[in-house]
């Protein structure tokens, strides 16, 4: 598609901010006005449009795609997203450890335990740790508190959490990732601890490394979306 606009601006409206193309507001695929809660996010959306050349690259609109998902899918029904997020807590990667006599267990204890304990203290919950792969349910009070925590989040935070939890296999990592000053690289290493362990034992695979880099980009993008949306 050829570029069909000249000017890209940002404007404040009654309930938020919009990126404008030649003074006209953008709509989502669902036909809703693409209104966002902060000027910073509107400017990020505008920057994607401004960066286009003579031909528009549909793959270059990563903030737009996440924003449209938020407005069209998350905001109208946040309860569904909350229900989709809770299973990540029930099978959270950080709760499933190797057997205590294995070397991997020590690495998991060093990296995962401080992170999990921090989330427990911050949210007032208690997770069940499991050695092995046999599923054990998390305490009902923990799941209830997590549901309350998620229900209080904005649609943009929920959209970011959905992406982050899927990439990390962990709701606890996702919740840490949308906190101010979160360390993306440290959280990503925690999410990929077992994969890194295998690489240390057997060597790296360039295709796997390439996939991981692409996933990390998506992880960082979701973090930035939550930060920009305030």
Buried (B, 14 or more C-beta within 10 A) or exposed (E): EEEEBEEBBBEEEEEBBBBBBEEEEBBBEEEEEBBBBBBBBBBBBBEBBBEBEEEBEEEEBBBBBBBBBBBBBBBEEBEEBBEBBBEBBBBBBBBBBBEEEEEBBEBBBEBBEEBBEEBBEEBEBEBEBBBEEEEEEBEEEBBEBBBEBBEEBBBBBBBBBBBBBBBBBBBBBBBBBBBEEBEBEEBBBBBBBBEBBBBEEEEEEEEEEEEBEEBBEBBBBBBBBBBBBE
